């Protein structure tokens, strides 16, 4: 069966896609920072596409997903710490008010 030129071009294009590898500059540009929950979502979406299209080996894909999981934990820890610090400050303020009320001191 002979290939016409259009079919041959399509097969060449597909073959090139299969052999295509990501380069650092492209990865940095496409993924961007990993500083927020939105960034984690963007990373997961992008690496999912790359994995599904065969541009990332499974081991690399798994490592990147793990990186996102760890970053989410860090972000959660930071948010929890911020809330705890606010609550501690408010508690100290309220304890001071209660103490002043016990002593009969008006604010």
N, C-alpha and C positions, 0 to 999 in steps of 0.2 A: 504494500500500500504506500503510495507516494504521498509525501506531505506537501501541501501547498505552502506558499511563503507566509501567509497569515498564521496558519497553524504552527509552523516552525517558530515564528516569532513568539507566539503565546507559550509554547513549550520552553523556549529559551528564557522568557521572562519568569516563568514559574521556577525553573531551575535556578535562576539567579536569586530568587526570593528564598529558596530553601538554603542556599549557601550563604546568604547575607548574615553578617554578624554585626552586633551593636558595637559602636565605638564610644569611648569615654565621653567625648564632647556631646554626642547625641543623648547619652544617658543623663548627663548633667542637665542638659537643656530640657529634656522631656520630663524628668522627675522633679527637678527643682529642689527647694529646701524641704526639710522634714522637721518642721517646728511646731505644727499644730495638728489638730484632729483632721482638719480639712486637707492638710498636706498628706497625712497618712491615707486618707480616702483616695486622693489623687494617685499616690504611689500604688496602692493596691489595684486600682482600676487599670493603670498603665501596665504594671508588671503582669497583671492577669491577661491583658491583650497580648503582650509579648510572649508569655508562656503558651497561650492558646495557639499563637501563630508559629510556634516553634523557634522563636528568636532567643529564648532562654531555655537552657537545660533545666530539668526538674530540680536538680540539686541547687542550682542558683536561685531558681524561683522560690524554693522552700526557704532558703537563707534570707531572701528579701522579705518574705512574709514574716519570718521570725523577727527581723529587724523592725518591721512595722508593729508587731505585737509588743516588743520591748519598748518602743517609743510611746505607744499608747499607755503602757504602765507608768512610764516616766511622767507623761502629761497628767495622768490621773493622780499620781503622787503629788505633783506640784499643785494641782487644783485642791487636793485634800489639805495639803499643808497651808495653803492660803486661807481656806475656810477655817481651819483650826486656829490659825493665828488671829483671825478676826473674832472668833468665838472667845478665845482666851482674853483678848483685849476687852471685849464687852463684859465678860464675867468679872474681870478685875474692876471695871467701872461700876458694875452693879454691886459688887461686894463693898466697894468704897461707899456707895450711897447707903447701903444697909448699915454699915458701921457708923456713918455719920448720923443716921436716924436714931440708932441706939444711944448715941451720945447726946442726942438732942440738938445737934448742929444742923441748921438749915442751909441748903446749898445757895 
